[in-house]
Amino acid sequence: MTLANSGTIASAVDPKVRDYVNARLKEELRPIKDDLIAIKIAISDVRAADERELADIKGLVVKIQSVLQLSRGRVEQIAEKLGDED
């Protein structure tokens, strides 16, 4: 079975019936469209939060790397200033 083009079918349907069908479809699809918009916004918010968290983690990694590159003597000096006896 081959489906006809919607334009061809629309011209064969009474304008009032076509307007009714279009209005009903719009009414039925509106909640779905609203839900899709809400999902899109939520996904965008999650992505933004993930990017912020990733930036925070990258910052911590840089700090850890800089600490790991300190000499033993420098680490001992810092420990003394912090009052760490070990």
C-alpha positions in Angstrom: 0.0 0.0 0.0 1.4 3.4 -1.0 0.5 6.4 1.1 -0.5 9.6 -0.8 1.1 12.9 -0.2 -0.6 14.8 2.7 -1.1 17.8 0.4 -3.1 15.6 -2.0 -5.2 14.2 0.8 -5.7 17.7 2.4 -7.2 19.1 -0.8 -9.8 16.3 -0.8 -10.9 16.9 2.8 -13.5 19.4 3.7 -11.7 22.6 5.2 -13.7 22.4 8.4 -12.8 18.8 9.0 -9.1 19.6 8.1 -9.2 22.5 10.6 -10.7 20.3 13.3 -8.1 17.6 12.8 -5.3 20.1 12.8 -6.6 21.7 16.0 -7.0 18.3 17.7 -3.5 17.3 16.7 -2.1 20.5 18.1 -4.0 20.0 21.4 -2.7 16.5 21.7 0.9 17.3 20.8 1.2 20.4 22.9 1.9 18.5 26.2 4.5 16.4 24.4 6.2 19.4 23.0 6.2 21.1 26.4 7.7 17.9 28.0 10.4 17.8 25.3 11.3 21.5 26.0 11.5 20.7 29.7 13.7 17.7 29.1 16.0 19.8 26.8 16.3 22.4 29.5 17.1 19.8 32.2 19.7 18.1 30.0 21.3 21.5 29.4 21.4 22.2 33.2 23.0 18.8 33.8 25.6 19.4 31.2 26.4 22.8 32.7 26.7 21.3 36.1 29.0 18.6 34.8 31.2 21.2 33.1 31.5 23.1 36.4 32.4 19.9 38.3 34.9 18.9 35.7 36.6 22.3 35.9 36.7 21.9 39.7 38.3 18.5 39.4 40.8 19.7 36.9 41.7 22.5 39.3 42.3 20.0 42.1 44.4 17.8 39.8 46.6 20.8 39.0 47.0 21.6 42.7 47.8 17.9 43.5 50.4 17.8 40.7 52.1 20.9 42.0 52.2 19.5 45.5 53.7 16.2 44.2 56.4 18.2 42.5 57.6 19.9 45.7 60.9 18.8 47.1 61.0 16.8 50.4 62.7 19.8 52.1 59.9 22.1 51.0 57.2 19.7 52.2 59.0 19.5 55.6 59.1 23.3 55.8 55.3 23.4 55.1 54.7 20.7 57.7 56.7 22.6 60.3 54.7 25.8 59.6 51.5 23.8 60.0 52.7 22.4 63.3 52.8 18.8 62.0 55.4 16.9 64.0 55.4 13.7 61.8 
